[in-house]
Amino acid sequence: MSNLPSRILACWLSLMGVATAFGAEPPPLGTEEILNRFLERSRGTPDRIAAQHHACVRITTTEEMGSDGKLKERKSREFEVELIGARQKLHLLRVDGRLPNDREARRETTKESEMKKKYGERQDKAKSQGPDFIDERIVHRYHFSTNGVELIHGRPAYLLRFAPKPGLEVKETADRALNRLTGRLWIDAEEFELVKLDAHLEQPLSLVGGIVATVERMEFDLERERHADGFWFNTHFSSLAIGRKLFTGFHVRTRIDQDHFRVLPTPSRGAADRRATAVDQPAP
């Protein structure tokens, strides 16, 4: 009985040690240093992507709302996805919660094949798992400010707020949207990877003076997690777009979730070639 207080004290100190390890504040860094380390890490993204050989399950959901704000149509697709370098191979598992019929499976395979023929490597790069869409050109569009540290998925991350700089040039349609985005991003305090991002239009966006389309509201968020083997993957993306295209209004929600990540065994060269050929070709 006399050892009970010491055992309680030892247990309490142990728990305090665990709490400190998981909740310890990272070193305070200025906004510029955080961004510089993030951009330095991002420059190595292509090499890390080239080394990945993983699989996951992806569920995409699209909801179209009516003018009254009620659900009008909902579509969902579930895929088994192979992430081999910057390339992705998709296998349709379910459509709206049920097994796909032959026509739907062929349509998905044909769509993937046609996209690869049309866009080639550009499509693979655009669908890569790294945050390569945030580069120095994007970062330099915005004013950033540091707003402390938060725990995201059990890891401390620096929270930064951003807003567009005034007088940004417009070279293409995408610039008009980028020049109106404001929001927050979280950067992992240890590896300086993008962990989370949420953004929205600070004002409506009109195309051709509102004749072609007007986006009254647009917002999106992205979440990423670190796999046990050190790779970072997109685990969640959602977006909301409300506006008008010509004379028709639109109100669309999109959500993409990825989980069940696992490392794939590296196949032999011959087996890999046969598998790629089988997946890339449209089903007869």
C-alpha positions as CSV (number, residue, x, y, z in Angstrom):
1,M,0.0,0.0,0.0
2,S,2.9,2.3,0.8
3,N,4.0,2.2,-2.9
4,L,0.6,3.3,-4.2
5,P,1.4,7.1,-4.1
6,S,4.7,6.6,-6.0
7,R,3.0,4.4,-8.6
8,I,0.3,7.0,-9.1
9,L,3.0,9.7,-9.4
10,A,4.9,7.6,-11.9
11,C,1.8,7.0,-13.9
12,W,0.9,10.7,-13.9
13,L,4.4,11.7,-15.0
14,S,4.2,9.1,-17.8
15,L,0.9,10.5,-19.0
16,M,2.3,14.0,-18.8
17,G,5.3,12.9,-20.9
18,V,2.9,11.5,-23.6
19,A,0.8,14.6,-23.6
20,T,3.9,16.8,-23.9
21,A,5.2,14.7,-26.8
22,F,2.0,15.0,-28.7
23,G,1.0,18.5,-27.7
24,A,4.4,20.2,-27.6
25,E,4.5,23.6,-29.3
26,P,6.8,23.7,-32.3
27,P,9.4,26.5,-32.4
28,P,7.9,29.9,-33.3
29,L,8.7,30.8,-36.9
30,G,7.9,33.9,-38.9
31,T,5.5,33.8,-41.8
32,E,8.2,34.2,-44.4
33,E,10.3,31.4,-42.9
34,I,7.3,29.0,-42.8
35,L,6.5,29.8,-46.5
36,N,10.1,29.4,-47.6
37,R,10.4,26.0,-45.9
38,F,7.1,25.0,-47.4
39,L,8.2,26.0,-50.9
40,E,11.5,24.2,-50.4
41,R,9.7,21.0,-49.5
42,S,7.3,21.5,-52.5
43,R,10.3,21.5,-54.9
44,G,10.9,17.9,-54.0
45,T,7.3,16.8,-54.6
46,P,7.9,15.4,-58.1
47,D,10.7,13.1,-56.8
48,R,8.5,11.8,-54.0
49,I,5.6,11.3,-56.3
50,A,7.8,9.3,-58.7
51,A,8.7,6.9,-55.9
52,Q,5.1,6.2,-54.8
53,H,3.5,2.8,-55.4
54,H,0.3,2.7,-53.4
55,A,-3.4,1.9,-53.7
56,C,-6.4,3.4,-52.1
57,V,-10.2,3.6,-52.3
58,R,-11.7,6.8,-53.7
59,I,-15.4,7.8,-53.4
60,T,-16.6,10.8,-55.5
61,T,-20.0,12.3,-54.7
62,T,-21.8,15.1,-56.7
63,E,-25.0,16.7,-55.5
64,E,-27.1,19.0,-57.6
65,M,-29.5,21.2,-55.7
66,G,-32.7,22.8,-57.0
67,S,-33.5,26.5,-56.8
68,D,-35.3,25.9,-53.5
69,G,-32.0,24.6,-52.0
70,K,-33.3,21.0,-51.8
71,L,-31.4,18.0,-53.2
72,K,-32.3,17.5,-56.9
73,E,-29.8,14.7,-57.9
74,R,-27.0,12.8,-56.2
75,K,-24.4,10.7,-58.0
76,S,-21.6,8.7,-56.4
77,R,-18.8,6.5,-57.7
78,E,-16.4,4.3,-55.8
79,F,-13.0,3.4,-57.3
80,E,-10.0,1.2,-56.5
81,V,-7.1,3.5,-57.4
82,E,-3.5,2.6,-58.0
83,L,-1.0,5.4,-57.6
84,I,2.1,4.5,-59.5
85,G,4.4,7.5,-59.7
86,A,2.3,10.3,-61.2
87,R,0.0,7.9,-63.0
88,Q,-3.3,6.7,-61.7
89,K,-5.3,3.6,-62.7
90,L,-8.9,3.5,-61.7
91,H,-11.2,0.5,-61.4
92,L,-14.9,1.2,-60.9
93,L,-16.2,-0.7,-57.8
94,R,-19.7,0.8,-57.2
95,V,-22.2,3.3,-58.7
96,D,-24.6,4.9,-56.3
97,G,-23.9,2.3,-53.7
98,R,-24.4,-0.7,-56.0
99,L,-22.2,-2.9,-58.3
100,P,-21.8,-1.3,-61.7
101,N,-23.4,-3.0,-64.7
102,D,-21.3,-3.9,-67.8
103,R,-22.3,-0.7,-69.6
104,E,-21.2,1.6,-66.7
105,A,-17.9,-0.3,-66.4
106,R,-17.1,0.0,-70.1
107,R,-18.1,3.7,-70.1
108,E,-15.7,4.4,-67.2
109,T,-12.8,2.5,-68.8
110,T,-13.4,4.2,-72.1
111,K,-13.6,7.6,-70.4
112,E,-10.2,7.0,-68.7
113,S,-8.6,5.9,-71.9
114,E,-9.9,8.9,-73.9
115,M,-8.7,11.3,-71.2
116,K,-5.2,9.7,-71.4
117,K,-5.1,10.0,-75.1
118,K,-6.3,13.6,-75.0
119,Y,-4.2,15.0,-72.2
120,G,-1.4,12.4,-71.8
121,E,1.1,13.2,-69.2
122,R,-0.5,16.6,-68.4
123,Q,-3.5,14.7,-67.0
124,D,-1.2,12.5,-64.9
125,K,0.6,15.5,-63.5
126,A,-2.7,17.3,-62.7
127,K,-4.0,14.3,-60.8
128,S,-0.8,13.8,-58.8
129,Q,-1.2,13.4,-55.0
130,G,1.2,16.2,-54.0
131,P,0.2,19.9,-53.5
132,D,2.1,20.9,-56.7
133,F,-0.7,23.2,-57.6
134,I,0.6,25.6,-54.9
135,D,3.9,26.9,-56.3
136,E,5.9,30.1,-55.9
137,R,3.8,31.8,-58.5
138,I,0.6,31.1,-56.6
139,V,2.1,31.9,-53.2
140,H,3.3,35.3,-54.4
141,R,-0.2,36.3,-55.3
142,Y,-1.3,36.6,-51.7
143,H,-0.5,38.3,-48.4
144,F,0.0,35.8,-45.6
145,S,-0.2,36.1,-41.8
146,T,0.6,33.5,-39.1
147,N,-2.2,32.7,-36.7
148,G,-0.7,30.3,-34.2
149,V,-0.5,26.5,-34.2
150,E,-3.2,23.8,-34.2
151,L,-3.2,20.1,-34.0
152,I,-4.3,18.5,-37.3
153,H,-4.7,14.7,-37.2
154,G,-2.5,14.7,-34.1
155,R,0.3,16.7,-35.6
156,P,1.1,20.3,-34.9
157,A,0.6,22.6,-37.9
158,Y,1.2,26.3,-38.5
159,L,-2.0,28.1,-39.4
160,L,-1.7,30.9,-42.0
161,R,-4.4,33.2,-43.3
162,F,-4.1,34.6,-46.8
163,A,-5.8,37.2,-49.0
164,P,-5.0,38.4,-52.6
165,K,-2.7,41.3,-53.2
166,P,-4.2,44.3,-54.9
167,G,-3.6,45.0,-58.6
168,L,-2.9,41.4,-59.7
169,E,-2.7,40.9,-63.5
170,V,-5.2,38.7,-65.4
171,K,-3.8,36.6,-68.2
172,E,-6.4,33.9,-68.3
173,T,-9.8,33.0,-66.8
174,A,-8.3,31.1,-63.9
175,D,-6.5,34.3,-62.8
176,R,-9.8,36.0,-62.2
177,A,-10.8,33.3,-59.7
178,L,-7.4,33.2,-58.1
179,N,-7.3,36.9,-57.6
180,R,-10.5,36.7,-55.5
181,L,-9.6,33.7,-53.3
182,T,-9.1,34.2,-49.6
183,G,-8.9,31.6,-46.7
184,R,-6.6,29.6,-44.5
185,L,-3.9,26.9,-44.8
186,W,-2.2,24.7,-42.4
187,I,1.4,23.6,-42.8
188,D,2.9,20.6,-40.9
189,A,5.3,22.0,-38.3
190,E,7.8,19.1,-38.8
191,E,7.9,18.3,-42.5
192,F,6.3,21.5,-43.9
193,E,3.8,19.7,-46.0
194,L,0.4,21.2,-46.7
195,V,-2.0,19.5,-44.3
196,K,-5.2,21.5,-44.8
197,L,-6.6,24.3,-47.0
198,D,-9.9,26.1,-47.1
199,A,-10.7,28.9,-49.4
200,H,-13.6,30.9,-50.8
201,L,-14.3,33.7,-53.3
202,E,-14.3,37.0,-51.4
203,Q,-16.6,38.5,-54.1
204,P,-18.7,37.1,-57.0
205,L,-17.0,36.2,-60.3
206,S,-18.5,37.3,-63.6
207,L,-17.4,36.0,-67.0
208,V,-17.8,38.3,-70.0
209,G,-19.6,40.8,-67.8
210,G,-21.9,38.2,-66.5
211,I,-23.3,37.3,-69.9
212,V,-21.7,33.8,-70.1
213,A,-21.7,33.0,-66.4
214,T,-21.7,34.4,-62.9
215,V,-20.3,32.5,-59.9
216,E,-22.0,34.0,-56.9
217,R,-20.4,31.7,-54.3
218,M,-17.5,29.2,-54.5
219,E,-15.6,27.5,-51.7
220,F,-13.5,24.4,-51.3
221,D,-11.4,22.6,-48.7
222,L,-8.6,20.0,-48.9
223,E,-7.2,17.7,-46.3
224,R,-4.0,15.6,-46.5
225,E,-2.5,13.0,-44.1
226,R,0.8,11.4,-43.7
227,H,1.0,7.6,-44.4
228,A,3.0,5.4,-42.1
229,D,5.8,5.1,-44.7
230,G,6.2,8.9,-45.0
231,F,4.1,9.6,-48.0
232,W,1.5,12.3,-47.9
233,F,-1.9,11.9,-49.6
234,N,-5.0,13.8,-50.3
235,T,-7.7,12.3,-48.1
236,H,-10.6,14.8,-48.6
237,F,-11.6,17.4,-51.0
238,S,-15.0,19.2,-51.2
239,S,-16.3,22.1,-53.2
240,L,-19.4,24.2,-53.5
241,A,-20.3,26.3,-56.5
242,I,-23.5,28.5,-56.8
243,G,-24.3,30.8,-59.7
244,R,-25.7,31.1,-63.2
245,K,-24.6,29.8,-66.6
246,L,-26.3,31.7,-69.4
247,F,-30.0,31.5,-68.3
248,T,-29.7,28.5,-66.0
249,G,-28.8,28.5,-62.4
250,F,-26.5,26.0,-60.8
251,H,-25.9,24.8,-57.2
252,V,-23.4,21.9,-57.1
253,R,-21.6,20.2,-54.2
254,T,-18.7,17.9,-54.9
255,R,-16.9,15.6,-52.5
256,I,-13.9,13.3,-53.0
257,D,-12.7,11.0,-50.1
258,Q,-9.7,8.7,-50.2
259,D,-8.8,6.1,-47.6
260,H,-7.5,2.6,-47.1
261,F,-4.1,3.6,-48.4
262,R,-1.6,0.7,-48.7
263,V,1.7,0.0,-50.3
264,L,1.6,-2.1,-53.4
265,P,4.2,-4.8,-54.1
266,T,6.5,-3.8,-57.0
267,P,5.7,-6.1,-59.9
268,S,8.2,-7.4,-62.4
269,R,8.7,-5.3,-65.5
270,G,6.9,-7.8,-67.7
271,A,4.0,-8.1,-65.4
272,A,3.7,-4.3,-65.0
273,D,3.6,-3.8,-68.7
274,R,0.9,-6.4,-69.2
275,R,-1.1,-4.9,-66.4
276,A,-0.8,-1.4,-67.7
277,T,-1.9,-2.5,-71.2
278,A,-4.9,-4.3,-69.8
279,V,-6.0,-1.4,-67.7
280,D,-5.4,1.4,-70.2
281,Q,-7.2,-0.2,-73.1
282,P,-11.0,0.2,-73.4
283,A,-13.1,-2.8,-72.7
284,P,-14.4,-4.5,-75.8
